[in-house]
Amino acid sequence: MGEIKIALKKEVKTDGEQLVLEILQCRNITYKFKSPDHLPDLYVKLYVVNIATQKRIIKKKTRVCRHDREPSFNETFRFCMNPAGHSLQLFLVSNGGKFMKKTLIGEAYVWLDKADLRKRVVSWHKLLASTAQIHS
């Protein structure tokens, strides 16, 4: 379905650890829009998930990139938390417009336990076709 580029880093502050997540851009979106020349309004919805309980503990979303099949978001999110034991769910969503429903284009999962976050790590993640439901 395409790819999403993110950057991750863990910062240790006096008041505890922070996970820094940058949603950078998307590319090669293969979703079949209504017409080949249709330029969608896309955004990324993200969740931080506690792996042990499978509960979504944090929910955020990027701004909408209008009329762009390869959007650059360049947005940074900071979470006051220890990333160990957590994962990220990233959903690329097409904002349907005033009277149309939102469409889930694809999703990616990032296991934070597997990443070395001592330095900023930039990586592309495959967007997979999704069966999940998204809620505004």
VENSUL-V734484 format. One record per pair of residues at least 6 apart in sequence whose C-alpha atoms are under 6 Angstrom apart, sorted by the first residue. I is the first residue (numbers start at 1). J is the second residue. D is the distance in Angstrom with one decimal. If there is no record, write none. Layout:
i=I j=J d=D
i=I j=J d=D
This chain:
i=1 j=29 d=5.4
i=1 j=30 d=4.9
i=1 j=31 d=5.9
i=1 j=127 d=5.3
i=1 j=128 d=5.7
i=2 j=27 d=5.8
i=2 j=28 d=4.6
i=2 j=29 d=4.2
i=2 j=30 d=5.9
i=2 j=127 d=5.2
i=3 j=26 d=5.6
i=3 j=27 d=5.5
i=3 j=125 d=5.4
i=3 j=126 d=4.5
i=3 j=127 d=5.1
i=4 j=25 d=5.9
i=4 j=26 d=4.4
i=4 j=124 d=5.5
i=4 j=125 d=5.3
i=5 j=24 d=5.4
i=5 j=25 d=5.3
i=5 j=123 d=5.6
i=5 j=124 d=4.3
i=6 j=22 d=5.5
i=6 j=23 d=4.8
i=6 j=24 d=5.3
i=6 j=122 d=5.7
i=6 j=123 d=5.7
i=7 j=21 d=5.8
i=7 j=22 d=4.9
i=7 j=121 d=5.3
i=7 j=122 d=4.2
i=8 j=20 d=5.7
i=8 j=21 d=4.8
i=8 j=120 d=5.6
i=8 j=121 d=5.3
i=9 j=20 d=5.2
i=9 j=117 d=4.7
i=9 j=119 d=5.8
i=9 j=120 d=4.7
i=10 j=18 d=5.7
i=10 j=19 d=4.7
i=10 j=117 d=5.2
i=10 j=118 d=5.9
i=11 j=17 d=5.8
i=11 j=18 d=5.1
i=17 j=81 d=5.5
i=17 j=82 d=5.5
i=18 j=79 d=5.4
i=18 j=80 d=4.5
i=18 j=81 d=5.4
i=19 j=78 d=5.7
i=19 j=79 d=5.1
i=20 j=77 d=5.9
i=20 j=78 d=4.7
i=21 j=76 d=5.7
i=21 j=77 d=5.2
i=22 j=75 d=5.5
i=22 j=76 d=4.3
i=23 j=74 d=5.7
i=23 j=75 d=5.4
i=24 j=72 d=5.8
i=24 j=73 d=5.2
i=24 j=74 d=4.3
i=25 j=71 d=5.6
i=25 j=72 d=4.1
i=25 j=73 d=5.5
i=26 j=70 d=5.3
i=26 j=71 d=5.6
i=27 j=70 d=4.8
i=39 j=67 d=4.3
i=39 j=68 d=5.4
i=40 j=67 d=4.9
i=40 j=68 d=5.8
i=41 j=65 d=5.5
i=41 j=66 d=4.2
i=41 j=67 d=5.2
i=41 j=94 d=5.6
i=41 j=95 d=5.4
i=42 j=64 d=5.5
i=42 j=65 d=5.3
i=42 j=93 d=5.6
i=42 j=94 d=4.5
i=42 j=95 d=5.9
i=43 j=62 d=5.7
i=43 j=64 d=4.7
i=43 j=92 d=5.9
i=43 j=93 d=5.4
i=44 j=61 d=5.6
i=44 j=62 d=5.4
i=44 j=91 d=5.5
i=44 j=92 d=4.7
i=45 j=61 d=4.3
i=45 j=90 d=5.9
i=45 j=91 d=5.1
i=46 j=59 d=5.9
i=46 j=60 d=5.4
i=46 j=61 d=5.9
i=46 j=89 d=5.6
i=46 j=90 d=4.6
i=47 j=58 d=5.5
i=47 j=59 d=4.6
i=47 j=88 d=5.7
i=47 j=89 d=5.1
i=48 j=56 d=5.7
i=48 j=57 d=5.8
i=48 j=58 d=5.1
i=48 j=87 d=5.9
i=48 j=88 d=4.8
i=49 j=55 d=5.6
i=49 j=56 d=4.4
i=49 j=57 d=5.8
i=49 j=86 d=5.4
i=49 j=87 d=5.2
i=50 j=86 d=4.7
i=51 j=85 d=5.6
i=51 j=86 d=5.2
i=83 j=112 d=6.0
i=84 j=113 d=5.2
i=86 j=112 d=5.8
i=87 j=110 d=5.5
i=87 j=111 d=4.5
i=87 j=112 d=5.2
i=88 j=109 d=5.6
i=88 j=110 d=5.0
i=89 j=108 d=6.0
i=89 j=109 d=4.9
i=90 j=107 d=5.4
i=90 j=108 d=5.1
i=91 j=106 d=5.9
i=91 j=107 d=4.4
i=92 j=105 d=5.4
i=92 j=106 d=5.4
i=93 j=103 d=5.6
i=93 j=104 d=4.6
i=93 j=105 d=5.4
i=94 j=102 d=5.6
i=94 j=103 d=5.0
i=95 j=102 d=4.9
i=96 j=102 d=4.7
i=106 j=127 d=5.0
i=106 j=128 d=5.1
i=106 j=129 d=4.9
i=106 j=130 d=5.5
i=107 j=127 d=4.8
i=107 j=128 d=5.2
i=108 j=127 d=5.0
